[in-house]
Amino acid sequence: MKQLFYVFIVFFLLEACSEKKESLYPVINPMEHLIDSREGEKLYFGDVKIVQLDNQQIVLFGEPILLDSMIMINSFKDGVFLYDMAGQFLRKIGSIGQGPQEYSNARFLAWDMERNLIYVFSKPNILLTYSLEGECLKRIRLDLPGELVVKTYVYHHNFFYLMNFVGLAEQGREDEILWLKVDTLGQIVERKALSLSELKIPENGTMFTGDYCSVSAKGIVYGNHFCDTIYSINETKNVPVAVWAKGDFRLTSADAELKFGHYGKVIFQSIDETTDKFFVRWYTFYHDKPLEHFLTVCDKGGGENRTFRETYPVMNANFCSSRNGEHFLIYVCEPLALSTFLSKSDNEELRNEGDKIDEEGNFVLVIVPLKETI
């Protein structure tokens, strides 16, 4: 009986270690090692910058983008705006409408850091180019395949990458488009697809859109709820760089349920790749409880994962990088909620920043530099 017990223990340990040994790439496992939030922020966050946008344009907006000395935001109803790094409104870029130099409500933004240009992808297939002064320089129509439904649009070194709504595969198709690579003239130069069996798409569909990616000076990192592989993409190649850990928190079951103990459902939001780490944002939710946001940091060398709960009162957030390769996590916060949160901080500088927030004013950005090494 004792021998059987030892055999079982050895088998369990081998199974627990086998995934990392068998993988050629770092294994991202958000459930591996949960640490205290303060410890996580001390390890991975640099000096935080608080920027409240002025009150000239109080609008709801999506993920902000850092330019060299400006912040670009995409208002859902009012268009594209530029602010300086102190939060002062500078100008509006283009406008919403049906004209040749206007864009639709459904759009994506990108910044060409080499040429200092702004690209606006206006659904379903129009690409507009603007100067930082707001002048419309070019309008082209993209020749896209009919089965492509664009979820995410990113730009890197002269090419646009249009990410498909993976998970909406039609009956009879043998594969699913992951992304299209399109040049600045609107021509498709590469098509990336996987077989439906590789994607593990639930037969009855899913309520999750599946894709998430981020762009930096070195390239694009792309992940997908339905695929084990995470890719690094640039102008010359796309290669695997990491894999998701196996586990029932993954979206691969037929009923599209993600569960991990008391965490409930797990939804991955965004991923970023620095020189030596992967940063992954995800959240859990129940129908009767508030959302909880987490950040997992995976070391690319040893594959060690650390996860901690995000404490800022987040409305939305995204990763971005600067021209010189610095990586940032930007939280968008409601002013009263952030002011109240910062008033309880142990950090005197952050408490002072909280005192400066106009609680009835515009939204506030918390700009967090990500540490490359610890």
Secondary structure as GFF3:
##gff-version 3
##sequence-region A 1 374
A	DSSP	alpha_helix	2	22	.	.	.	ID=ss1
A	DSSP	beta_strand	27	28	.	.	.	ID=ss2
A	DSSP	alpha_helix	37	44	.	.	.	ID=ss3
A	DSSP	beta_strand	49	52	.	.	.	ID=ss4
A	DSSP	beta_strand	65	66	.	.	.	ID=ss5
A	DSSP	beta_strand	70	75	.	.	.	ID=ss6
A	DSSP	beta_strand	79	84	.	.	.	ID=ss7
A	DSSP	beta_strand	89	93	.	.	.	ID=ss8
A	DSSP	beta_strand	107	112	.	.	.	ID=ss9
A	DSSP	beta_strand	117	122	.	.	.	ID=ss10
A	DSSP	beta_strand	126	131	.	.	.	ID=ss11
A	DSSP	beta_strand	136	141	.	.	.	ID=ss12
A	DSSP	beta_strand	150	156	.	.	.	ID=ss13
A	DSSP	beta_strand	159	164	.	.	.	ID=ss14
A	DSSP	beta_strand	175	183	.	.	.	ID=ss15
A	DSSP	beta_strand	188	195	.	.	.	ID=ss16
A	DSSP	alpha_helix	196	199	.	.	.	ID=ss17
A	DSSP	beta_strand	211	216	.	.	.	ID=ss18
A	DSSP	beta_strand	219	224	.	.	.	ID=ss19
A	DSSP	beta_strand	229	233	.	.	.	ID=ss20
A	DSSP	beta_strand	238	244	.	.	.	ID=ss21
A	DSSP	three_ten_helix	261	263	.	.	.	ID=ss22
A	DSSP	beta_strand	265	273	.	.	.	ID=ss23
A	DSSP	beta_strand	277	286	.	.	.	ID=ss24
A	DSSP	beta_strand	289	299	.	.	.	ID=ss25
A	DSSP	beta_strand	305	309	.	.	.	ID=ss26
A	DSSP	beta_strand	314	321	.	.	.	ID=ss27
A	DSSP	beta_strand	327	333	.	.	.	ID=ss28
A	DSSP	alpha_helix	335	342	.	.	.	ID=ss29
A	DSSP	alpha_helix	348	356	.	.	.	ID=ss30
A	DSSP	beta_strand	364	369	.	.	.	ID=ss31
###
